[in-house]
Amino acid sequence: MQFILAAAAARSELLMKKFELQRQVKIMSDIPTRCVDPVVKSCINCRYGHNVYPDWVETLEDLSWCTIETYCIYGFDRGRPEDEPTYEEFKEFEKRLNKLYKK
């Protein structure tokens, strides 16, 4: 009886490891290969961006005149040639801006 219980426990542990490995592979396949917003490169609003606040910032009011350093956790903000926007992306951005300012 103990052998059966030990075998079932080992099998369930192997299944848990398998599911965890599959989850990690899925997460790794979701990583982008270039900047998500190549025209504006707004790392503050990107889920892959990181904000660095000065040490003296303690409250929300301190942020009003604060300069925030931002960077991409994957390095897409460092001027790689593949992260430069294409002509189509510029045109799409101009269309969106024109819609905003025509109102």
ChimeraX attribute file (.defattr): number of C-alpha atoms within 10 A of each C-alpha:
attribute: neighborCount
match mode: 1-to-1
recipient: residues
	/A:1	6
	/A:2	7
	/A:3	8
	/A:4	9
	/A:5	10
	/A:6	11
	/A:7	12
	/A:8	12
	/A:9	12
	/A:10	12
	/A:11	12
	/A:12	12
	/A:13	11
	/A:14	12
	/A:15	12
	/A:16	12
	/A:17	12
	/A:18	12
	/A:19	11
	/A:20	12
	/A:21	12
	/A:22	12
	/A:23	12
	/A:24	11
	/A:25	11
	/A:26	11
	/A:27	10
	/A:28	10
	/A:29	10
	/A:30	8
	/A:31	10
	/A:32	11
	/A:33	11
	/A:34	16
	/A:35	23
	/A:36	16
	/A:37	16
	/A:38	17
	/A:39	15
	/A:40	11
	/A:41	19
	/A:42	16
	/A:43	21
	/A:44	16
	/A:45	11
	/A:46	14
	/A:47	10
	/A:48	17
	/A:49	18
	/A:50	15
	/A:51	13
	/A:52	11
	/A:53	14
	/A:54	13
	/A:55	6
	/A:56	9
	/A:57	11
	/A:58	10
	/A:59	8
	/A:60	7
	/A:61	9
	/A:62	11
	/A:63	14
	/A:64	8
	/A:65	7
	/A:66	12
	/A:67	10
	/A:68	11
	/A:69	12
	/A:70	15
	/A:71	19
	/A:72	19
	/A:73	12
	/A:74	14
	/A:75	13
	/A:76	24
	/A:77	19
	/A:78	10
	/A:79	9
	/A:80	11
	/A:81	9
	/A:82	12
	/A:83	18
	/A:84	17
	/A:85	15
	/A:86	11
	/A:87	9
	/A:88	9
	/A:89	14
	/A:90	14
	/A:91	11
	/A:92	12
	/A:93	13
	/A:94	12
	/A:95	11
	/A:96	11
	/A:97	11
	/A:98	11
	/A:99	9
	/A:100	9
	/A:101	7
	/A:102	6
	/A:103	5
